[in-house]
Amino acid sequence: MGKVYRLSRWGMGNFMGQWLKVDSQLEERSRIREVSDKMILSLAGETKQ
């Protein structure tokens, strides 16, 4: 039982580390997407006029 608990704790720590890494990447991506969306919107606004 103790071994399983230790393994699952390590697995959770590993998983959380991976998740945090992915989370920060997603944050960067959403920031990039925001900027690109603004650029696309401004371009679309220019073409509409």
mmCIF file of the N, C-alpha and C atoms, coordinates in Angstrom:
data_MODEL
# 
_entry.id   MODEL 
# 
loop_
_atom_site.group_PDB 
_atom_site.id 
_atom_site.type_symbol 
_atom_site.label_atom_id 
_atom_site.label_alt_id 
_atom_site.label_comp_id 
_atom_site.label_asym_id 
_atom_site.label_entity_id 
_atom_site.label_seq_id 
_atom_site.pdbx_PDB_ins_code 
_atom_site.Cartn_x 
_atom_site.Cartn_y 
_atom_site.Cartn_z 
_atom_site.occupancy 
_atom_site.B_iso_or_equiv 
_atom_site.pdbx_formal_charge 
_atom_site.auth_seq_id 
_atom_site.auth_comp_id 
_atom_site.auth_asym_id 
_atom_site.auth_atom_id 
_atom_site.pdbx_PDB_model_num 
ATOM 1   N N  . MET A 1 1  ? 0.840   -1.203 0.000   1.00 0.00 ? 1  MET A N  1 
ATOM 2   C CA . MET A 1 1  ? 0.000   0.000  0.000   1.00 0.00 ? 1  MET A CA 1 
ATOM 3   C C  . MET A 1 1  ? 0.878   1.258  0.000   1.00 0.00 ? 1  MET A C  1 
ATOM 4   N N  . GLY A 1 2  ? 1.904   1.255  0.854   1.00 0.00 ? 2  GLY A N  1 
ATOM 5   C CA . GLY A 1 2  ? 2.784   2.424  0.924   1.00 0.00 ? 2  GLY A CA 1 
ATOM 6   C C  . GLY A 1 2  ? 3.488   2.685  -0.389  1.00 0.00 ? 2  GLY A C  1 
ATOM 7   N N  . LYS A 1 3  ? 3.890   1.572  -1.050  1.00 0.00 ? 3  LYS A N  1 
ATOM 8   C CA . LYS A 1 3  ? 4.607   1.709  -2.314  1.00 0.00 ? 3  LYS A CA 1 
ATOM 9   C C  . LYS A 1 3  ? 3.703   2.354  -3.369  1.00 0.00 ? 3  LYS A C  1 
ATOM 10  N N  . VAL A 1 4  ? 2.461   1.895  -3.429  1.00 0.00 ? 4  VAL A N  1 
ATOM 11  C CA . VAL A 1 4  ? 1.510   2.427  -4.407  1.00 0.00 ? 4  VAL A CA 1 
ATOM 12  C C  . VAL A 1 4  ? 1.286   3.919  -4.150  1.00 0.00 ? 4  VAL A C  1 
ATOM 13  N N  . TYR A 1 5  ? 1.166   4.267  -2.859  1.00 0.00 ? 5  TYR A N  1 
ATOM 14  C CA . TYR A 1 5  ? 0.926   5.663  -2.484  1.00 0.00 ? 5  TYR A CA 1 
ATOM 15  C C  . TYR A 1 5  ? 2.101   6.538  -2.930  1.00 0.00 ? 5  TYR A C  1 
ATOM 16  N N  . ARG A 1 6  ? 3.326   6.025  -2.682  1.00 0.00 ? 6  ARG A N  1 
ATOM 17  C CA . ARG A 1 6  ? 4.511   6.788  -3.060  1.00 0.00 ? 6  ARG A CA 1 
ATOM 18  C C  . ARG A 1 6  ? 4.556   6.950  -4.583  1.00 0.00 ? 6  ARG A C  1 
ATOM 19  N N  . LEU A 1 7  ? 4.237   5.873  -5.289  1.00 0.00 ? 7  LEU A N  1 
ATOM 20  C CA . LEU A 1 7  ? 4.256   5.918  -6.751  1.00 0.00 ? 7  LEU A CA 1 
ATOM 21  C C  . LEU A 1 7  ? 3.222   6.913  -7.268  1.00 0.00 ? 7  LEU A C  1 
ATOM 22  N N  . SER A 1 8  ? 2.023   6.861  -6.693  1.00 0.00 ? 8  SER A N  1 
ATOM 23  C CA . SER A 1 8  ? 0.976   7.752  -7.173  1.00 0.00 ? 8  SER A CA 1 
ATOM 24  C C  . SER A 1 8  ? 1.324   9.204  -6.842  1.00 0.00 ? 8  SER A C  1 
ATOM 25  N N  . ARG A 1 9  ? 1.957   9.418  -5.690  1.00 0.00 ? 9  ARG A N  1 
ATOM 26  C CA . ARG A 1 9  ? 2.367   10.778 -5.340  1.00 0.00 ? 9  ARG A CA 1 
ATOM 27  C C  . ARG A 1 9  ? 3.409   11.287 -6.327  1.00 0.00 ? 9  ARG A C  1 
ATOM 28  N N  . TRP A 1 10 ? 4.363   10.399 -6.683  1.00 0.00 ? 10 TRP A N  1 
ATOM 29  C CA . TRP A 1 10 ? 5.384   10.793 -7.651  1.00 0.00 ? 10 TRP A CA 1 
ATOM 30  C C  . TRP A 1 10 ? 4.721   11.051 -9.000  1.00 0.00 ? 10 TRP A C  1 
ATOM 31  N N  . GLY A 1 11 ? 3.783   10.181 -9.356  1.00 0.00 ? 11 GLY A N  1 
ATOM 32  C CA . GLY A 1 11 ? 3.084   10.338 -10.628 1.00 0.00 ? 11 GLY A CA 1 
ATOM 33  C C  . GLY A 1 11 ? 2.306   11.638 -10.676 1.00 0.00 ? 11 GLY A C  1 
ATOM 34  N N  . MET A 1 12 ? 1.662   11.974 -9.560  1.00 0.00 ? 12 MET A N  1 
ATOM 35  C CA . MET A 1 12 ? 0.908   13.220 -9.520  1.00 0.00 ? 12 MET A CA 1 
ATOM 36  C C  . MET A 1 12 ? 1.841   14.425 -9.626  1.00 0.00 ? 12 MET A C  1 
ATOM 37  N N  . GLY A 1 13 ? 2.985   14.349 -8.940  1.00 0.00 ? 13 GLY A N  1 
ATOM 38  C CA . GLY A 1 13 ? 3.955   15.443 -9.019  1.00 0.00 ? 13 GLY A CA 1 
ATOM 39  C C  . GLY A 1 13 ? 4.471   15.599 -10.438 1.00 0.00 ? 13 GLY A C  1 
ATOM 40  N N  . ASN A 1 14 ? 4.777   14.467 -11.069 1.00 0.00 ? 14 ASN A N  1 
ATOM 41  C CA . ASN A 1 14 ? 5.257   14.469 -12.445 1.00 0.00 ? 14 ASN A CA 1 
ATOM 42  C C  . ASN A 1 14 ? 4.185   15.045 -13.366 1.00 0.00 ? 14 ASN A C  1 
ATOM 43  N N  . PHE A 1 15 ? 2.945   14.590 -13.160 1.00 0.00 ? 15 PHE A N  1 
ATOM 44  C CA . PHE A 1 15 ? 1.823   15.042 -13.983 1.00 0.00 ? 15 PHE A CA 1 
ATOM 45  C C  . PHE A 1 15 ? 1.611   16.544 -13.812 1.00 0.00 ? 15 PHE A C  1 
ATOM 46  N N  . MET A 1 16 ? 1.662   17.006 -12.558 1.00 0.00 ? 16 MET A N  1 
ATOM 47  C CA . MET A 1 16 ? 1.467   18.433 -12.298 1.00 0.00 ? 16 MET A CA 1 
ATOM 48  C C  . MET A 1 16 ? 2.580   19.248 -12.959 1.00 0.00 ? 16 MET A C  1 
ATOM 49  N N  . GLY A 1 17 ? 3.801   18.733 -12.918 1.00 0.00 ? 17 GLY A N  1 
ATOM 50  C CA . GLY A 1 17 ? 4.915   19.430 -13.554 1.00 0.00 ? 17 GLY A CA 1 
ATOM 51  C C  . GLY A 1 17 ? 4.690   19.545 -15.050 1.00 0.00 ? 17 GLY A C  1 
ATOM 52  N N  . GLN A 1 18 ? 4.263   18.443 -15.673 1.00 0.00 ? 18 GLN A N  1 
ATOM 53  C CA . GLN A 1 18 ? 3.986   18.447 -17.109 1.00 0.00 ? 18 GLN A CA 1 
ATOM 54  C C  . GLN A 1 18 ? 2.848   19.416 -17.415 1.00 0.00 ? 18 GLN A C  1 
ATOM 55  N N  . TRP A 1 19 ? 1.814   19.358 -16.567 1.00 0.00 ? 19 TRP A N  1 
ATOM 56  C CA . TRP A 1 19 ? 0.630   20.185 -16.782 1.00 0.00 ? 19 TRP A CA 1 
ATOM 57  C C  . TRP A 1 19 ? 0.977   21.672 -16.683 1.00 0.00 ? 19 TRP A C  1 
ATOM 58  N N  . LEU A 1 20 ? 1.827   22.010 -15.706 1.00 0.00 ? 20 LEU A N  1 
ATOM 59  C CA . LEU A 1 20 ? 2.230   23.406 -15.539 1.00 0.00 ? 20 LEU A CA 1 
ATOM 60  C C  . LEU A 1 20 ? 3.022   23.874 -16.755 1.00 0.00 ? 20 LEU A C  1 
ATOM 61  N N  . LYS A 1 21 ? 3.863   22.976 -17.268 1.00 0.00 ? 21 LYS A N  1 
ATOM 62  C CA . LYS A 1 21 ? 4.645   23.313 -18.464 1.00 0.00 ? 21 LYS A CA 1 
ATOM 63  C C  . LYS A 1 21 ? 3.702   23.593 -19.624 1.00 0.00 ? 21 LYS A C  1 
ATOM 64  N N  . VAL A 1 22 ? 2.737   22.692 -19.815 1.00 0.00 ? 22 VAL A N  1 
ATOM 65  C CA . VAL A 1 22 ? 1.766   22.835 -20.901 1.00 0.00 ? 22 VAL A CA 1 
ATOM 66  C C  . VAL A 1 22 ? 0.941   24.096 -20.691 1.00 0.00 ? 22 VAL A C  1 
ATOM 67  N N  . ASP A 1 23 ? 0.568   24.350 -19.423 1.00 0.00 ? 23 ASP A N  1 
ATOM 68  C CA . ASP A 1 23 ? -0.258  25.509 -19.100 1.00 0.00 ? 23 ASP A CA 1 
ATOM 69  C C  . ASP A 1 23 ? 0.450   26.801 -19.498 1.00 0.00 ? 23 ASP A C  1 
ATOM 70  N N  . SER A 1 24 ? 1.739   26.908 -19.191 1.00 0.00 ? 24 SER A N  1 
ATOM 71  C CA . SER A 1 24 ? 2.471   28.131 -19.527 1.00 0.00 ? 24 SER A CA 1 
ATOM 72  C C  . SER A 1 24 ? 2.598   28.266 -21.039 1.00 0.00 ? 24 SER A C  1 
ATOM 73  N N  . GLN A 1 25 ? 2.754   27.130 -21.741 1.00 0.00 ? 25 GLN A N  1 
ATOM 74  C CA . GLN A 1 25 ? 2.823   27.168 -23.205 1.00 0.00 ? 25 GLN A CA 1 
ATOM 75  C C  . GLN A 1 25 ? 1.497   27.635 -23.778 1.00 0.00 ? 25 GLN A C  1 
ATOM 76  N N  . LEU A 1 26 ? 0.390   27.139 -23.190 1.00 0.00 ? 26 LEU A N  1 
ATOM 77  C CA . LEU A 1 26 ? -0.930  27.534 -23.662 1.00 0.00 ? 26 LEU A CA 1 
ATOM 78  C C  . LEU A 1 26 ? -1.146  29.021 -23.434 1.00 0.00 ? 26 LEU A C  1 
ATOM 79  N N  . GLU A 1 27 ? -0.662  29.523 -22.296 1.00 0.00 ? 27 GLU A N  1 
ATOM 80  C CA . GLU A 1 27 ? -0.797  30.949 -22.008 1.00 0.00 ? 27 GLU A CA 1 
ATOM 81  C C  . GLU A 1 27 ? -0.085  31.761 -23.072 1.00 0.00 ? 27 GLU A C  1 
ATOM 82  N N  . GLU A 1 28 ? 1.132   31.345 -23.419 1.00 0.00 ? 28 GLU A N  1 
ATOM 83  C CA . GLU A 1 28 ? 1.900   32.046 -24.442 1.00 0.00 ? 28 GLU A CA 1 
ATOM 84  C C  . GLU A 1 28 ? 1.162   31.986 -25.767 1.00 0.00 ? 28 GLU A C  1 
ATOM 85  N N  . ARG A 1 29 ? 0.617   30.804 -26.079 1.00 0.00 ? 29 ARG A N  1 
ATOM 86  C CA . ARG A 1 29 ? -0.092  30.634 -27.344 1.00 0.00 ? 29 ARG A CA 1 
ATOM 87  C C  . ARG A 1 29 ? -1.323  31.519 -27.409 1.00 0.00 ? 29 ARG A C  1 
ATOM 88  N N  . SER A 1 30 ? -2.067  31.587 -26.292 1.00 0.00 ? 30 SER A N  1 
ATOM 89  C CA . SER A 1 30 ? -3.281  32.403 -26.301 1.00 0.00 ? 30 SER A CA 1 
ATOM 90  C C  . SER A 1 30 ? -2.910  33.880 -26.443 1.00 0.00 ? 30 SER A C  1 
ATOM 91  N N  . ARG A 1 31 ? -1.780  34.268 -25.867 1.00 0.00 ? 31 ARG A N  1 
ATOM 92  C CA . ARG A 1 31 ? -1.327  35.651 -26.014 1.00 0.00 ? 31 ARG A CA 1 
ATOM 93  C C  . ARG A 1 31 ? -1.002  35.925 -27.483 1.00 0.00 ? 31 ARG A C  1 
ATOM 94  N N  . ILE A 1 32 ? -0.292  34.982 -28.100 1.00 0.00 ? 32 ILE A N  1 
ATOM 95  C CA . ILE A 1 32 ? 0.068   35.124 -29.518 1.00 0.00 ? 32 ILE A CA 1 
ATOM 96  C C  . ILE A 1 32 ? -1.209  35.162 -30.356 1.00 0.00 ? 32 ILE A C  1 
ATOM 97  N N  . ARG A 1 33 ? -2.187  34.302 -29.990 1.00 0.00 ? 33 ARG A N  1 
ATOM 98  C CA . ARG A 1 33 ? -3.439  34.243 -30.735 1.00 0.00 ? 33 ARG A CA 1 
ATOM 99  C C  . ARG A 1 33 ? -4.185  35.563 -30.611 1.00 0.00 ? 33 ARG A C  1 
ATOM 100 N N  . GLU A 1 34 ? -4.157  36.152 -29.407 1.00 0.00 ? 34 GLU A N  1 
ATOM 101 C CA . GLU A 1 34 ? -4.822  37.440 -29.191 1.00 0.00 ? 34 GLU A CA 1 
ATOM 102 C C  . GLU A 1 34 ? -4.243  38.484 -30.135 1.00 0.00 ? 34 GLU A C  1 
ATOM 103 N N  . VAL A 1 35 ? -2.916  38.529 -30.190 1.00 0.00 ? 35 VAL A N  1 
ATOM 104 C CA . VAL A 1 35 ? -2.242  39.516 -31.042 1.00 0.00 ? 35 VAL A CA 1 
ATOM 105 C C  . VAL A 1 35 ? -2.581  39.265 -32.505 1.00 0.00 ? 35 VAL A C  1 
ATOM 106 N N  . SER A 1 36 ? -2.528  37.993 -32.926 1.00 0.00 ? 36 SER A N  1 
ATOM 107 C CA . SER A 1 36 ? -2.804  37.673 -34.329 1.00 0.00 ? 36 SER A CA 1 
ATOM 108 C C  . SER A 1 36 ? -4.270  37.953 -34.659 1.00 0.00 ? 36 SER A C  1 
ATOM 109 N N  . ASP A 1 37 ? -5.171  37.695 -33.693 1.00 0.00 ? 37 ASP A N  1 
ATOM 110 C CA . ASP A 1 37 ? -6.588  37.993 -33.904 1.00 0.00 ? 37 ASP A CA 1 
ATOM 111 C C  . ASP A 1 37 ? -6.789  39.496 -34.114 1.00 0.00 ? 37 ASP A C  1 
ATOM 112 N N  . LYS A 1 38 ? -6.104  40.288 -33.308 1.00 0.00 ? 38 LYS A N  1 
ATOM 113 C CA . LYS A 1 38 ? -6.207  41.752 -33.441 1.00 0.00 ? 38 LYS A CA 1 
ATOM 114 C C  . LYS A 1 38 ? -5.706  42.192 -34.810 1.00 0.00 ? 38 LYS A C  1 
ATOM 115 N N  . MET A 1 39 ? -4.592  41.588 -35.244 1.00 0.00 ? 39 MET A N  1 
ATOM 116 C CA . MET A 1 39 ? -4.035  41.933 -36.551 1.00 0.00 ? 39 MET A CA 1 
ATOM 117 C C  . MET A 1 39 ? -5.018  41.564 -37.650 1.00 0.00 ? 39 MET A C  1 
ATOM 118 N N  . ILE A 1 40 ? -5.593  40.352 -37.544 1.00 0.00 ? 40 ILE A N  1 
ATOM 119 C CA . ILE A 1 40 ? -6.551  39.885 -38.553 1.00 0.00 ? 40 ILE A CA 1 
ATOM 120 C C  . ILE A 1 40 ? -7.774  40.798 -38.572 1.00 0.00 ? 40 ILE A C  1 
ATOM 121 N N  . LEU A 1 41 ? -8.246  41.160 -37.375 1.00 0.00 ? 41 LEU A N  1 
ATOM 122 C CA . LEU A 1 41 ? -9.419  42.032 -37.283 1.00 0.00 ? 41 LEU A CA 1 
ATOM 123 C C  . LEU A 1 41 ? -9.129  43.398 -37.900 1.00 0.00 ? 41 LEU A C  1 
ATOM 124 N N  . SER A 1 42 ? -7.952  43.938 -37.636 1.00 0.00 ? 42 SER A N  1 
ATOM 125 C CA . SER A 1 42 ? -7.613  45.248 -38.185 1.00 0.00 ? 42 SER A CA 1 
ATOM 126 C C  . SER A 1 42 ? -7.481  45.157 -39.706 1.00 0.00 ? 42 SER A C  1 
ATOM 127 N N  . LEU A 1 43 ? -6.924  44.061 -40.201 1.00 0.00 ? 43 LEU A N  1 
ATOM 128 C CA . LEU A 1 43 ? -6.806  43.861 -41.645 1.00 0.00 ? 43 LEU A CA 1 
ATOM 129 C C  . LEU A 1 43 ? -8.192  43.720 -42.267 1.00 0.00 ? 43 LEU A C  1 
ATOM 130 N N  . ALA A 1 44 ? -9.061  42.960 -41.603 1.00 0.00 ? 44 ALA A N  1 
ATOM 131 C CA . ALA A 1 44 ? -10.421 42.766 -42.100 1.00 0.00 ? 44 ALA A CA 1 
ATOM 132 C C  . ALA A 1 44 ? -11.171 44.090 -42.101 1.00 0.00 ? 44 ALA A C  1 
ATOM 133 N N  . GLY A 1 45 ? -10.954 44.897 -41.072 1.00 0.00 ? 45 GLY A N  1 
ATOM 134 C CA . GLY A 1 45 ? -11.591 46.217 -41.002 1.00 0.00 ? 45 GLY A CA 1 
ATOM 135 C C  . GLY A 1 45 ? -11.137 47.098 -42.149 1.00 0.00 ? 45 GLY A C  1 
ATOM 136 N N  . GLU A 1 46 ? -9.849  46.998 -42.499 1.00 0.00 ? 46 GLU A N  1 
ATOM 137 C CA . GLU A 1 46 ? -9.303  47.810 -43.594 1.00 0.00 ? 46 GLU A CA 1 
ATOM 138 C C  . GLU A 1 46 ? -9.898  47.370 -44.921 1.00 0.00 ? 46 GLU A C  1 
ATOM 139 N N  . THR A 1 47 ? -10.042 46.061 -45.106 1.00 0.00 ? 47 THR A N  1 
ATOM 140 C CA . THR A 1 47 ? -10.552 45.563 -46.380 1.00 0.00 ? 47 THR A CA 1 
ATOM 141 C C  . THR A 1 47 ? -12.041 45.870 -46.527 1.00 0.00 ? 47 THR A C  1 
ATOM 142 N N  . LYS A 1 48 ? -12.773 45.897 -45.399 1.00 0.00 ? 48 LYS A N  1 
ATOM 143 C CA . LYS A 1 48 ? -14.209 46.217 -45.461 1.00 0.00 ? 48 LYS A CA 1 
ATOM 144 C C  . LYS A 1 48 ? -14.421 47.644 -45.962 1.00 0.00 ? 48 LYS A C  1 
ATOM 145 N N  . GLN A 1 49 ? -13.605 48.580 -45.465 1.00 0.00 ? 49 GLN A N  1 
ATOM 146 C CA . GLN A 1 49 ? -13.739 49.972 -45.888 1.00 0.00 ? 49 GLN A CA 1 
ATOM 147 C C  . GLN A 1 49 ? -13.215 50.113 -47.314 1.00 0.00 ? 49 GLN A C  1 
# 
